[in-house]
């Protein structure tokens, strides 16, 4: 298989409420699409159709994080066909390594547009689950692999009284061990899904394989009136970006959001 050339710059995208979609192009390197919202909001669908026409890079999720399970398969296939995203994150099962691997094996044989790259998410409840998942995805031929932010395993493998710090460092430790064990190479392509704390990405700056990240963290906290400090945060809102998706954004909220977006890149030296 021909190796795809990629930029050394990490691509960043922050999911935003409906009102800020058009403005998000000013601070997002690419557009991150939640497919269940395409069926709920005509303006959201129109934005992504226009983004595709204008050549914007699009990564389409499967909406597991928002719905608790991957979105309906027939609708996922519909939107893949309609939008032909540059990348599509195949359905995974939360913290279930066995079923996530089974899904990835099945989706490896699903036909998608030629210009769409399939991405598989590693799930599990132990380091061995993550080893098995990562190895399996590479055997199946996946060119890019993702890691979510919230697995309970991350908190177990890095003990800390602050659970957000524990999970933040637990994901870092897991990925670092996979790299040390030579399961991840410098030429691999990895996507990081979300974060517990915004400063987490600073610790990945020496890993050449991190290609892209998405997180609504700066947006959610900006909406709630919380501004990042120079060191980031030590707590995390439980709100999800698709809740109250059509809310009216006040000037103060917008100011907080833009501040956090700028600070996010500064904190993480991106």
Secondary structure as UniProt FT lines:
FT   STRAND          11..13
FT   HELIX           18..20
FT   HELIX           21..24
FT   TURN            25..27
FT   STRAND          31..33
FT   HELIX           35..38
FT   TURN            39..40
FT   HELIX           42..53
FT   TURN            54..55
FT   STRAND          58..60
FT   HELIX           64..67
FT   HELIX           73..83
FT   STRAND          87..89
FT   TURN            94..95
FT   HELIX           97..107
FT   TURN            108..109
FT   TURN            114..115
FT   STRAND          117..122
FT   HELIX           127..140
FT   STRAND          144..147
FT   HELIX           152..157
FT   HELIX           163..180
FT   TURN            181..182
FT   TURN            186..187
FT   STRAND          190..193
FT   HELIX           198..204
FT   TURN            205..206
FT   TURN            208..209
FT   STRAND          210..214
FT   HELIX           217..223
FT   TURN            224..225
FT   TURN            230..231
FT   TURN            241..246
FT   HELIX           251..267
FT   TURN            268..269
//
